Amino acid sequence: MKKIFAIAAILACLCLNFKQTAHAIGSVCTSSSPGAYCLTLTNGSVCSCADEQLNRGDGSSVVRTVTMTLTGSATGGTVSNFTTDQILVPYSRPSKITLTQYLRGFALYDGKVIPGTTAPTNLFSLTVADQDGLDFTQGSLSSLPNNAVTWKSFGSGTVSGSPCIDSPLTISLSGSTVNSATVTLKFDVIR
């Protein structure tokens, strides 16, 4: 009987420390990253990666980090709007699922915007909106500097202060005209 409890305790410990990773946490997504999914848009492109961590802080939450590198077109510098339905999570099981499915039921918690070496026009803006047009960033990613990393907490800075993702999100970059400019958007969702 004691052996059964010991085995159960070991399995519980292993489950709490499980981590599923498509690339190293904190790294910037590139088309060569394991688990990266790249999408060519009408104007520009986007590459996306995703991480998952269990047991962050209080032991009961699940945090998923999504990293997207947006590249402006070579002529005009624009990036077409795209949705999370257009992006696959390559390492998901049992089969590939969309980023929308991967994020469903999570709340957008915080985000970091990192301008690339070829940066977008100064005071560019990003939105992450649901199918009803609600900007989950609450306008906090507007008029961004092109020479500094920006970090923002969304909602009230708590899970209960942010709406849950229940539909495809549309990611929009506006205000940039720099040819082939890149910007990386990293955001955490939590449940």
Z-matrix of the N, CA and C atoms (Angstrom, degrees):
N
C 1 1.435
C 2 1.533 1 111.15
N 3 1.357 2 116.46 1 -41.15
C 4 1.457 3 120.02 2 179.11
C 5 1.518 4 111.09 3 -63.81
N 6 1.338 5 117.40 4 -34.09
C 7 1.467 6 121.23 5 179.10
C 8 1.525 7 110.61 6 -65.22
N 9 1.309 8 116.68 7 -38.72
C 10 1.471 9 120.40 8 179.42
C 11 1.522 10 109.90 9 -63.34
N 12 1.351 11 117.73 10 -44.79
C 13 1.460 12 121.10 11 178.59
C 14 1.526 13 111.26 12 -64.36
N 15 1.320 14 117.38 13 -38.53
C 16 1.467 15 121.49 14 179.21
C 17 1.516 16 110.63 15 -65.06
N 18 1.328 17 116.87 16 -42.69
C 19 1.476 18 120.59 17 178.33
C 20 1.519 19 110.18 18 -65.52
N 21 1.335 20 116.98 19 -42.49
C 22 1.472 21 120.90 20 178.70
C 23 1.525 22 110.36 21 -61.71
N 24 1.328 23 117.87 22 -40.40
C 25 1.466 24 121.65 23 179.58
C 26 1.517 25 110.91 24 -65.61
N 27 1.325 26 117.53 25 -40.45
C 28 1.466 27 121.20 26 178.02
C 29 1.519 28 110.01 27 -64.53
N 30 1.339 29 117.40 28 -44.49
C 31 1.468 30 120.80 29 179.16
C 32 1.520 31 110.93 30 -63.30
N 33 1.324 32 118.22 31 -40.79
C 34 1.465 33 121.50 32 178.38
C 35 1.522 34 110.12 33 -62.03
N 36 1.325 35 116.65 34 -42.13
C 37 1.459 36 121.13 35 178.55
C 38 1.525 37 110.83 36 -63.07
N 39 1.328 38 116.98 37 -42.82
C 40 1.461 39 120.70 38 178.84
C 41 1.516 40 110.82 39 -62.84
N 42 1.339 41 117.54 40 -40.33
C 43 1.464 42 120.98 41 -179.52
C 44 1.520 43 110.89 42 -65.12
N 45 1.342 44 117.68 43 -39.59
C 46 1.457 45 120.37 44 -179.36
C 47 1.521 46 111.90 45 -67.72
N 48 1.321 47 117.05 46 -27.67
C 49 1.458 48 120.10 47 -178.25
C 50 1.526 49 113.28 48 -97.38
N 51 1.329 50 117.60 49 4.95
C 52 1.465 51 121.43 50 179.39
C 53 1.517 52 110.18 51 -62.10
N 54 1.305 53 116.18 52 138.93
C 55 1.464 54 121.37 53 177.10
C 56 1.515 55 108.50 54 -141.71
N 57 1.316 56 116.51 55 126.89
C 58 1.458 57 121.49 56 178.31
C 59 1.520 58 106.48 57 -106.93
N 60 1.324 59 118.17 58 124.39
C 61 1.451 60 121.25 59 -173.48
C 62 1.515 61 111.28 60 -133.32
N 63 1.324 62 115.63 61 133.20
C 64 1.455 63 120.63 62 174.66
C 65 1.521 64 109.91 63 -92.96
N 66 1.302 65 117.89 64 -26.11
C 67 1.465 66 123.31 65 175.26
C 68 1.513 67 107.51 66 -158.77
N 69 1.295 68 117.36 67 169.23
C 70 1.464 69 121.00 68 -175.78
C 71 1.521 70 110.46 69 -63.27
N 72 1.322 71 116.62 70 135.26
C 73 1.458 72 120.87 71 179.33
C 74 1.519 73 108.73 72 -62.34
N 75 1.316 74 115.25 73 134.32
C 76 1.450 75 120.62 74 179.73
C 77 1.525 76 113.17 75 92.40
N 78 1.327 77 117.78 76 -11.98
C 79 1.456 78 118.37 77 179.65
C 80 1.520 79 110.14 78 -81.89
N 81 1.303 80 116.21 79 158.46
C 82 1.457 81 121.20 80 178.98
C 83 1.518 82 108.77 81 -89.40
N 84 1.299 83 115.36 82 133.58
C 85 1.461 84 121.28 83 -179.02
C 86 1.524 85 110.33 84 -67.82
N 87 1.307 86 116.47 85 130.99
C 88 1.457 87 121.83 86 172.46
C 89 1.515 88 107.47 87 -132.86
N 90 1.308 89 116.75 88 165.93
C 91 1.465 90 119.60 89 -178.61
C 92 1.521 91 111.82 90 -63.25
N 93 1.338 92 117.63 91 -18.06
C 94 1.462 93 119.73 92 179.83
C 95 1.536 94 112.49 93 -94.61
N 96 1.350 95 118.39 94 -1.89
C 97 1.462 96 120.96 95 178.18
C 98 1.514 97 110.06 96 -67.73
N 99 1.335 98 117.97 97 138.76
C 100 1.462 99 119.36 98 174.75
C 101 1.528 100 108.82 99 -60.13
N 102 1.292 101 117.70 100 133.69
C 103 1.460 102 120.77 101 179.42
C 104 1.518 103 113.63 102 83.84
N 105 1.338 104 118.79 103 3.45
C 106 1.466 105 120.20 104 178.94
C 107 1.515 106 110.12 105 -76.37
N 108 1.316 107 115.50 106 143.68
C 109 1.456 108 121.18 107 175.07
C 110 1.507 109 106.95 108 -124.39
N 111 1.332 110 117.38 109 120.04
C 112 1.460 111 121.55 110 -177.71
C 113 1.518 112 110.31 111 -108.69
N 114 1.309 113 115.08 112 141.37
C 115 1.450 114 122.92 113 -175.62
C 116 1.521 115 108.64 114 -130.38
N 117 1.320 116 117.14 115 124.60
C 118 1.458 117 121.25 116 175.44
C 119 1.520 118 107.70 117 -89.86
N 120 1.324 119 116.06 118 126.11
C 121 1.460 120 121.98 119 -178.64
C 122 1.523 121 109.49 120 -101.35
N 123 1.316 122 116.91 121 171.72
C 124 1.462 123 120.66 122 175.27
C 125 1.520 124 110.08 123 -55.11
N 126 1.318 125 116.56 124 -44.93
C 127 1.464 126 123.12 125 173.42
C 128 1.509 127 107.51 126 -124.82
N 129 1.322 128 117.36 127 117.50
C 130 1.447 129 121.69 128 177.51
C 131 1.519 130 112.92 129 83.69
N 132 1.339 131 114.91 130 -167.79
C 133 1.456 132 120.63 131 -178.70
C 134 1.520 133 109.39 132 -154.43
N 135 1.336 134 115.53 133 167.97
C 136 1.452 135 121.19 134 176.32
C 137 1.521 136 108.37 135 -142.92
N 138 1.340 137 116.23 136 138.43
C 139 1.464 138 122.13 137 171.39
C 140 1.515 139 106.38 138 -117.66
N 141 1.325 140 116.64 139 137.60
C 142 1.451 141 120.80 140 -175.24
C 143 1.517 142 111.18 141 -130.70
N 144 1.336 143 116.64 142 143.36
C 145 1.461 144 124.12 143 174.15
C 146 1.523 145 107.74 144 -133.83
N 147 1.329 146 116.51 145 161.40
C 148 1.463 147 120.04 146 178.76
C 149 1.518 148 110.22 147 -142.45
N 150 1.331 149 116.17 148 144.13
C 151 1.458 150 124.38 149 175.50
C 152 1.515 151 108.30 150 -122.81
N 153 1.305 152 116.62 151 158.12
C 154 1.457 153 120.90 152 172.82
C 155 1.511 154 108.81 153 -138.40
N 156 1.339 155 116.09 154 137.46
C 157 1.458 156 121.81 155 175.83
C 158 1.520 157 108.27 156 -130.31
N 159 1.305 158 116.48 157 135.96
C 160 1.454 159 121.61 158 171.25
C 161 1.514 160 107.12 159 -103.91
N 162 1.324 161 115.47 160 156.83
C 163 1.455 162 120.73 161 174.20
C 164 1.524 163 112.02 162 62.33
N 165 1.330 164 116.23 163 53.78
C 166 1.464 165 120.13 164 175.93
C 167 1.525 166 108.19 165 -97.86
N 168 1.274 167 116.60 166 111.08
C 169 1.456 168 120.70 167 178.47
C 170 1.507 169 113.16 168 82.26
N 171 1.321 170 117.61 169 -90.98
C 172 1.463 171 121.09 170 -172.05
C 173 1.518 172 114.07 171 -86.51
N 174 1.302 173 119.49 172 -3.18
C 175 1.449 174 121.97 173 176.75
C 176 1.503 175 115.07 174 86.20
N 177 1.338 176 117.93 175 -8.23
C 178 1.456 177 119.05 176 -177.19
C 179 1.519 178 113.64 177 -112.29
N 180 1.314 179 118.73 178 -7.90
C 181 1.459 180 120.98 179 -175.08
C 182 1.523 181 112.01 180 -98.05
N 183 1.315 182 114.55 181 156.12
C 184 1.462 183 122.53 182 172.97
C 185 1.515 184 106.19 183 -117.71
N 186 1.319 185 116.89 184 128.57
C 187 1.458 186 121.93 185 179.53
C 188 1.523 187 108.12 186 -117.72
N 189 1.309 188 116.16 187 129.23
C 190 1.456 189 121.07 188 174.06
C 191 1.520 190 107.66 189 -116.96
N 192 1.332 191 116.01 190 133.34
C 193 1.457 192 121.99 191 178.73
C 194 1.519 193 108.15 192 -111.90
N 195 1.317 194 115.51 193 126.97
C 196 1.454 195 121.22 194 177.99
C 197 1.521 196 107.56 195 -112.76
N 198 1.312 197 116.49 196 131.15
C 199 1.458 198 122.47 197 178.15
C 200 1.521 199 108.13 198 -117.90
N 201 1.325 200 115.69 199 126.60
C 202 1.465 201 120.96 200 178.60
C 203 1.511 202 108.90 201 -126.73
N 204 1.314 203 116.63 202 128.47
C 205 1.457 204 120.93 203 173.98
C 206 1.518 205 107.41 204 -107.41
N 207 1.327 206 116.20 205 114.60
C 208 1.455 207 122.51 206 -179.46
C 209 1.519 208 108.51 207 -97.62
N 210 1.316 209 116.43 208 134.35
C 211 1.464 210 121.78 209 178.70
C 212 1.514 211 108.52 210 -121.82
N 213 1.322 212 116.50 211 126.23
C 214 1.460 213 121.48 212 179.15
C 215 1.511 214 111.24 213 -71.15
N 216 1.320 215 115.74 214 159.92
C 217 1.457 216 120.30 215 179.54
C 218 1.528 217 110.12 216 -66.06
N 219 1.330 218 115.72 217 159.46
C 220 1.472 219 121.21 218 -178.99
C 221 1.527 220 111.55 219 -73.00
N 222 1.312 221 116.23 220 -19.50
C 223 1.467 222 120.33 221 177.54
C 224 1.518 223 108.65 222 -126.43
N 225 1.293 224 116.68 223 106.10
C 226 1.460 225 121.76 224 178.49
C 227 1.514 226 114.08 225 104.76
N 228 1.334 227 117.04 226 -21.72
C 229 1.461 228 120.86 227 174.44
C 230 1.511 229 116.58 228 73.03
N 231 1.328 230 118.91 229 7.40
C 232 1.457 231 120.22 230 -176.45
C 233 1.527 232 111.62 231 -82.43
N 234 1.323 233 114.76 232 158.23
C 235 1.461 234 122.61 233 173.79
C 236 1.519 235 106.57 234 -124.66
N 237 1.329 236 116.35 235 122.46
C 238 1.463 237 119.90 236 178.03
C 239 1.522 238 109.94 237 -64.81
N 240 1.341 239 116.02 238 145.93
C 241 1.462 240 120.01 239 173.29
C 242 1.519 241 108.77 240 -60.03
N 243 1.323 242 117.22 241 148.35
C 244 1.458 243 120.97 242 176.13
C 245 1.517 244 107.83 243 -145.50
N 246 1.334 245 116.31 244 161.56
C 247 1.455 246 120.12 245 -179.63
C 248 1.523 247 110.40 246 -115.23
N 249 1.314 248 114.53 247 162.71
C 250 1.456 249 120.56 248 178.21
C 251 1.528 250 111.26 249 -69.05
N 252 1.338 251 117.75 250 -13.63
C 253 1.469 252 120.44 251 174.34
C 254 1.527 253 111.73 252 -72.49
N 255 1.336 254 117.66 253 -20.63
C 256 1.465 255 121.85 254 -178.66
C 257 1.521 256 112.67 255 -84.46
N 258 1.327 257 117.13 256 -8.99
C 259 1.461 258 121.78 257 -175.01
C 260 1.522 259 109.61 258 -110.89
N 261 1.315 260 116.01 259 132.53
C 262 1.463 261 121.19 260 177.64
C 263 1.518 262 110.58 261 -98.58
N 264 1.314 263 116.20 262 152.64
C 265 1.464 264 122.49 263 172.29
C 266 1.522 265 104.72 264 -101.98
N 267 1.345 266 117.84 265 96.95
C 268 1.465 267 121.99 266 -169.53
C 269 1.514 268 116.15 267 -59.88
N 270 1.328 269 119.35 268 -33.36
C 271 1.457 270 120.11 269 -174.69
C 272 1.519 271 112.90 270 -92.16
N 273 1.342 272 117.43 271 3.49
C 274 1.457 273 119.98 272 -178.00
C 275 1.522 274 110.71 273 -67.29
N 276 1.319 275 115.43 274 152.33
C 277 1.460 276 120.98 275 -178.38
C 278 1.507 277 109.17 276 -121.57
N 279 1.306 278 122.72 277 150.74
C 280 1.457 279 127.02 278 3.89
C 281 1.525 280 112.25 279 -79.95
N 282 1.314 281 118.17 280 -19.38
C 283 1.461 282 120.36 281 176.88
C 284 1.521 283 107.45 282 -138.72
N 285 1.314 284 116.02 283 171.87
C 286 1.458 285 119.76 284 -179.62
C 287 1.529 286 109.39 285 -63.97
N 288 1.328 287 115.34 286 136.75
C 289 1.450 288 121.19 287 177.45
C 290 1.523 289 107.97 288 -121.04
N 291 1.328 290 116.07 289 165.26
C 292 1.456 291 119.22 290 177.88
C 293 1.526 292 109.54 291 -79.63
N 294 1.321 293 115.36 292 160.65
C 295 1.455 294 120.40 293 177.08
C 296 1.528 295 110.13 294 -62.00
N 297 1.333 296 117.52 295 -32.86
C 298 1.469 297 120.90 296 176.67
C 299 1.528 298 109.91 297 -59.03
N 300 1.324 299 117.04 298 -47.78
C 301 1.468 300 120.61 299 179.62
C 302 1.522 301 110.81 300 -63.37
N 303 1.317 302 117.61 301 -38.12
C 304 1.463 303 123.35 302 -178.88
C 305 1.536 304 111.65 303 -65.61
N 306 1.353 305 116.69 304 -31.86
C 307 1.462 306 121.53 305 -175.61
C 308 1.525 307 113.72 306 -98.05
N 309 1.334 308 117.79 307 -11.01
C 310 1.473 309 121.24 308 -175.48
C 311 1.536 310 110.87 309 -55.51
N 312 1.339 311 115.49 310 132.28
C 313 1.459 312 121.41 311 178.92
C 314 1.516 313 114.43 312 88.40
N 315 1.324 314 117.31 313 -6.06
C 316 1.459 315 121.86 314 177.18
C 317 1.524 316 109.93 315 -94.52
N 318 1.322 317 116.55 316 158.30
C 319 1.465 318 122.28 317 175.41
C 320 1.523 319 108.71 318 -108.01
N 321 1.339 320 116.54 319 137.18
C 322 1.460 321 121.44 320 176.25
C 323 1.527 322 107.33 321 -70.55
N 324 1.311 323 116.86 322 120.38
C 325 1.467 324 121.99 323 -171.27
C 326 1.528 325 113.20 324 -102.15
N 327 1.339 326 116.46 325 -53.25
C 328 1.456 327 119.69 326 179.84
C 329 1.520 328 109.67 327 -154.03
N 330 1.326 329 115.66 328 168.84
C 331 1.453 330 119.83 329 -179.54
C 332 1.514 331 112.06 330 -151.80
N 333 1.317 332 114.57 331 153.15
C 334 1.462 333 122.12 332 177.62
C 335 1.516 334 107.57 333 -128.49
N 336 1.327 335 116.61 334 134.46
C 337 1.458 336 122.73 335 178.55
C 338 1.521 337 107.72 336 -115.88
N 339 1.354 338 115.33 337 124.58
C 340 1.461 339 121.31 338 -175.74
C 341 1.529 340 108.87 339 -122.05
N 342 1.339 341 118.33 340 105.58
C 343 1.466 342 119.79 341 176.74
C 344 1.528 343 110.09 342 -64.83
N 345 1.325 344 116.52 343 144.31
C 346 1.457 345 121.44 344 -179.38
C 347 1.519 346 112.38 345 -80.75
N 348 1.330 347 115.84 346 -179.38
C 349 1.464 348 121.58 347 176.65
C 350 1.524 349 109.68 348 -58.96
N 351 1.340 350 116.15 349 -45.56
C 352 1.466 351 120.20 350 168.42
C 353 1.520 352 104.62 351 -93.10
N 354 1.327 353 115.84 352 98.52
C 355 1.466 354 121.79 353 -171.55
C 356 1.523 355 111.58 354 -86.14
N 357 1.335 356 116.82 355 155.05
C 358 1.459 357 120.16 356 174.61
C 359 1.526 358 110.94 357 -68.27
N 360 1.307 359 116.31 358 172.57
C 361 1.459 360 122.26 359 176.77
C 362 1.528 361 109.42 360 -57.13
N 363 1.333 362 117.66 361 140.97
C 364 1.457 363 121.21 362 178.11
C 365 1.526 364 110.31 363 -58.00
N 366 1.320 365 116.94 364 143.81
C 367 1.457 366 125.74 365 -179.69
C 368 1.535 367 112.47 366 68.81
N 369 1.339 368 116.41 367 33.94
C 370 1.465 369 121.07 368 174.61
C 371 1.528 370 108.74 369 -74.50
N 372 1.334 371 116.62 370 167.32
C 373 1.464 372 121.21 371 -177.06
C 374 1.519 373 111.65 372 -134.71
N 375 1.321 374 116.04 373 150.66
C 376 1.460 375 123.86 374 174.29
C 377 1.521 376 108.90 375 -127.33
N 378 1.316 377 116.57 376 143.60
C 379 1.460 378 121.06 377 171.01
C 380 1.520 379 108.64 378 -131.49
N 381 1.311 380 115.38 379 151.45
C 382 1.462 381 123.53 380 175.65
C 383 1.533 382 104.26 381 -130.27
N 384 1.331 383 116.78 382 96.43
C 385 1.466 384 121.35 383 -171.65
C 386 1.520 385 112.10 384 -115.34
N 387 1.341 386 115.68 385 148.27
C 388 1.460 387 120.10 386 176.79
C 389 1.525 388 110.37 387 -85.02
N 390 1.329 389 117.34 388 -176.76
C 391 1.468 390 121.27 389 -175.49
C 392 1.526 391 112.63 390 -65.73
N 393 1.336 392 117.86 391 -17.42
C 394 1.456 393 121.35 392 177.51
C 395 1.528 394 112.15 393 -92.60
N 396 1.329 395 117.10 394 1.01
C 397 1.457 396 121.43 395 178.72
C 398 1.522 397 114.46 396 88.49
N 399 1.340 398 118.15 397 4.98
C 400 1.464 399 121.22 398 178.32
C 401 1.520 400 109.19 399 -72.29
N 402 1.337 401 116.39 400 119.28
C 403 1.467 402 121.35 401 177.71
C 404 1.522 403 108.25 402 -80.21
N 405 1.339 404 116.51 403 109.37
C 406 1.455 405 121.29 404 -177.77
C 407 1.522 406 112.27 405 -64.41
N 408 1.343 407 118.33 406 -18.22
C 409 1.464 408 120.79 407 178.02
C 410 1.525 409 111.25 408 -86.89
N 411 1.325 410 117.19 409 -4.43
C 412 1.468 411 124.10 410 179.97
C 413 1.528 412 112.05 411 53.67
N 414 1.335 413 115.74 412 36.30
C 415 1.455 414 120.90 413 177.31
C 416 1.514 415 114.83 414 76.37
N 417 1.323 416 117.35 415 4.98
C 418 1.471 417 119.43 416 -175.41
C 419 1.527 418 113.57 417 -76.24
N 420 1.344 419 117.38 418 -8.47
C 421 1.466 420 119.60 419 177.37
C 422 1.528 421 110.83 420 -107.40
N 423 1.325 422 115.81 421 37.78
C 424 1.463 423 119.72 422 176.30
C 425 1.526 424 109.42 423 -107.75
N 426 1.323 425 115.67 424 154.60
C 427 1.465 426 122.98 425 179.73
C 428 1.525 427 111.93 426 52.46
N 429 1.343 428 115.47 427 52.54
C 430 1.464 429 121.45 428 -177.40
C 431 1.531 430 111.40 429 -84.50
N 432 1.337 431 117.19 430 144.07
C 433 1.462 432 120.09 431 176.52
C 434 1.530 433 109.89 432 -72.95
N 435 1.321 434 116.09 433 146.40
C 436 1.469 435 119.27 434 179.75
C 437 1.522 436 112.97 435 -93.73
N 438 1.333 437 116.82 436 5.84
C 439 1.463 438 119.64 437 -177.40
C 440 1.532 439 113.19 438 -124.25
N 441 1.334 440 116.90 439 16.21
C 442 1.465 441 119.93 440 -178.75
C 443 1.524 442 110.61 441 -150.90
N 444 1.313 443 115.84 442 151.49
C 445 1.460 444 121.64 443 174.61
C 446 1.529 445 107.66 444 -77.61
N 447 1.325 446 116.34 445 136.10
C 448 1.464 447 122.25 446 179.56
C 449 1.520 448 108.76 447 -117.93
N 450 1.347 449 116.34 448 132.04
C 451 1.470 450 120.94 449 175.72
C 452 1.518 451 107.85 450 -122.18
N 453 1.330 452 116.14 451 134.52
C 454 1.469 453 121.38 452 179.75
C 455 1.517 454 109.99 453 -135.89
N 456 1.325 455 115.42 454 143.57
C 457 1.455 456 122.74 455 171.43
C 458 1.524 457 106.33 456 -100.11
N 459 1.326 458 116.88 457 136.97
C 460 1.461 459 120.65 458 -176.59
C 461 1.513 460 110.58 459 -102.22
N 462 1.321 461 116.21 460 162.37
C 463 1.456 462 120.24 461 -178.00
C 464 1.513 463 108.67 462 64.77
N 465 1.296 464 116.31 463 -140.49
C 466 1.468 465 120.32 464 179.62
C 467 1.519 466 110.85 465 -97.09
N 468 1.352 467 115.98 466 12.68
C 469 1.455 468 120.15 467 -178.12
C 470 1.520 469 112.03 468 83.33
N 471 1.320 470 116.16 469 8.13
C 472 1.459 471 120.94 470 177.49
C 473 1.515 472 108.92 471 -127.52
N 474 1.304 473 117.03 472 160.59
C 475 1.459 474 120.94 473 178.32
C 476 1.520 475 110.22 474 -61.34
N 477 1.332 476 117.03 475 -41.14
C 478 1.463 477 120.12 476 -177.18
C 479 1.523 478 112.63 477 -68.90
N 480 1.347 479 117.69 478 -16.00
C 481 1.456 480 120.89 479 -179.39
C 482 1.515 481 114.01 480 -91.15
N 483 1.312 482 118.32 481 0.33
C 484 1.461 483 121.96 482 -178.20
C 485 1.519 484 110.24 483 -120.83
N 486 1.355 485 117.51 484 141.35
C 487 1.463 486 119.21 485 177.94
C 488 1.526 487 111.49 486 -70.95
N 489 1.313 488 116.27 487 152.28
C 490 1.467 489 120.99 488 177.15
C 491 1.517 490 110.25 489 -81.48
N 492 1.305 491 115.49 490 147.32
C 493 1.462 492 121.84 491 177.87
C 494 1.520 493 107.90 492 -76.52
N 495 1.345 494 115.81 493 120.96
C 496 1.461 495 119.82 494 -179.53
C 497 1.522 496 112.49 495 -132.67
N 498 1.319 497 116.10 496 7.59
C 499 1.464 498 121.00 497 179.44
C 500 1.520 499 108.65 498 -153.66
N 501 1.343 500 117.30 499 170.12
C 502 1.467 501 118.67 500 177.31
C 503 1.529 502 111.00 501 -58.62
N 504 1.316 503 116.11 502 142.10
C 505 1.460 504 121.64 503 175.27
C 506 1.517 505 108.80 504 -99.73
N 507 1.326 506 116.36 505 138.08
C 508 1.459 507 121.85 506 175.60
C 509 1.515 508 108.04 507 -102.69
N 510 1.324 509 116.12 508 123.97
C 511 1.459 510 121.49 509 178.97
C 512 1.525 511 107.37 510 -101.24
N 513 1.336 512 115.44 511 127.19
C 514 1.463 513 121.35 512 -178.06
C 515 1.518 514 110.00 513 -127.68
N 516 1.322 515 115.74 514 135.51
C 517 1.454 516 122.36 515 172.59
C 518 1.519 517 106.00 516 -117.16
N 519 1.326 518 117.17 517 127.18
C 520 1.462 519 120.57 518 -179.75
C 521 1.520 520 110.18 519 -133.71
N 522 1.321 521 114.71 520 161.05
C 523 1.455 522 120.78 521 175.64
C 524 1.514 523 115.41 522 84.60
N 525 1.339 524 117.94 523 12.34
C 526 1.458 525 119.58 524 178.84
C 527 1.529 526 110.26 525 -117.45
N 528 1.317 527 115.57 526 136.11
C 529 1.468 528 121.18 527 177.53
C 530 1.528 529 111.43 528 -127.72
N 531 1.327 530 117.39 529 12.67
C 532 1.466 531 121.37 530 -179.03
C 533 1.527 532 109.01 531 -81.01
N 534 1.339 533 116.12 532 122.37
C 535 1.464 534 120.68 533 -179.64
C 536 1.525 535 111.45 534 -59.90
N 537 1.324 536 116.12 535 133.24
C 538 1.477 537 124.38 536 176.56
C 539 1.524 538 114.40 537 56.36
N 540 1.321 539 117.15 538 24.90
C 541 1.465 540 120.31 539 176.99
C 542 1.526 541 109.73 540 -68.07
N 543 1.330 542 116.53 541 149.21
C 544 1.462 543 120.34 542 177.42
C 545 1.522 544 110.30 543 -122.98
N 546 1.307 545 114.78 544 148.41
C 547 1.456 546 121.98 545 174.04
C 548 1.523 547 106.74 546 -146.02
N 549 1.327 548 115.92 547 136.52
C 550 1.460 549 120.91 548 179.39
C 551 1.523 550 108.32 549 -106.67
N 552 1.330 551 115.17 550 130.16
C 553 1.458 552 122.47 551 175.84
C 554 1.523 553 107.36 552 -112.31
N 555 1.332 554 116.13 553 119.89
C 556 1.469 555 121.39 554 175.33
C 557 1.515 556 106.63 555 -115.60
N 558 1.322 557 117.23 556 124.77
C 559 1.449 558 117.81 557 175.30
C 560 1.516 559 111.03 558 -133.88
N 561 1.340 560 113.55 559 147.70
C 562 1.459 561 121.45 560 178.49
C 563 1.516 562 108.49 561 -103.06
N 564 1.316 563 115.43 562 137.61
C 565 1.454 564 121.52 563 170.20
C 566 1.523 565 106.20 564 -118.81
N 567 1.311 566 116.26 565 149.59
C 568 1.461 567 120.08 566 -174.23
C 569 1.524 568 110.35 567 -138.01
N 570 1.314 569 114.77 568 147.63
C 571 1.474 570 120.20 569 176.24
C 572 1.510 571 107.78 570 -140.42
